Amino acid sequence: MMHLLVGAGAMLGFLSVVHYVRIRKLSVKWWEWVLTVLGIGYAVFVLEMIASFLREGAPRAALVMGVILGFIAILWGVLLARFVFDAKP
C-alpha cells in the first residue's frame, strides 16, 4: 500500500507542476523538464528507501539515510523552484 501512496503522490506532484507551468504560461525547456522528472524520481527513491528500512526493522537507519538523502532531495526541489519555475520577467 505504501508503494501506491508514494507513486500517487509523485504523480500528483508532477501534474501539479505541469498545471502551474500552464497557468503561469512559463517557458520551460526540455532539459529543465528532464531535471524535474529526475528530481521527482530521486524523491521517490528516498521515500521508498525509508519505507524499506522501516519494513526491515531498522528505524535508526531510516532516520539517518532519510535525513542525509532527504536533504539533497529538498535542496534539489528548492533549486528547481528558484531557477526553473520562478516567473521570469
C-alpha positions in Angstrom: 0.0 0.0 0.0 2.9 2.4 0.8 4.2 2.0 -2.8 0.9 3.1 -4.2 0.8 6.1 -2.0 4.3 7.2 -2.9 3.6 6.7 -6.6 0.3 8.6 -6.4 2.0 11.4 -4.5 4.7 11.6 -7.1 2.2 11.7 -10.0 0.2 14.3 -8.2 3.3 16.4 -7.7 4.3 16.2 -11.3 0.8 17.0 -12.5 0.7 20.0 -10.1 4.0 21.3 -11.6 2.5 20.9 -15.2 -0.6 22.7 -14.1 1.5 25.5 -12.5 3.5 25.9 -15.7 0.4 26.1 -17.9 -1.4 28.6 -15.6 1.7 30.9 -15.3 2.5 30.4 -19.1 6.1 29.7 -18.3 8.6 28.7 -21.0 10.3 25.6 -19.7 13.0 24.0 -21.8 13.2 20.2 -22.4 16.3 19.8 -20.2 14.5 21.6 -17.4 11.7 19.0 -17.6 14.3 16.2 -17.5 15.8 17.7 -14.3 12.2 17.9 -12.9 11.5 14.3 -13.7 14.8 13.2 -12.3 14.2 15.2 -9.1 10.8 13.5 -8.6 12.3 10.1 -9.3 15.0 10.8 -6.7 12.4 11.9 -4.2 10.5 8.6 -4.8 13.8 6.7 -4.3 14.4 8.4 -1.0 10.8 7.7 0.2 11.0 4.1 -0.9 14.4 3.6 0.8 13.0 5.0 4.1 10.0 2.7 3.8 12.2 -0.4 3.1 14.4 0.4 6.1 11.3 0.7 8.3 9.9 -2.6 6.9 13.2 -4.3 7.7 13.0 -3.0 11.3 15.8 -0.5 11.2 14.3 2.8 12.2 17.6 4.4 13.0 19.0 3.6 9.5 15.8 5.0 8.0 16.2 8.2 10.0 19.9 8.7 9.2 19.6 7.9 5.5 16.3 9.8 5.2 17.9 12.9 6.7 21.0 12.7 4.5 19.3 11.9 1.2 16.2 13.8 2.0 18.2 17.0 2.4 19.6 16.5 -1.1 16.0 16.0 -2.4 14.7 19.1 -0.7 17.7 21.1 -2.0 17.0 19.8 -5.5 13.4 20.9 -5.2 14.3 24.4 -3.9 16.8 24.9 -6.7 14.3 23.8 -9.3 11.6 26.1 -7.9 14.1 29.0 -7.7 15.8 28.7 -11.1 13.4 26.8 -13.3 9.8 27.5 -12.2 10.3 31.1 -11.0 8.3 33.6 -13.0 10.9 35.3 -15.1 10.3 39.0 -16.0 
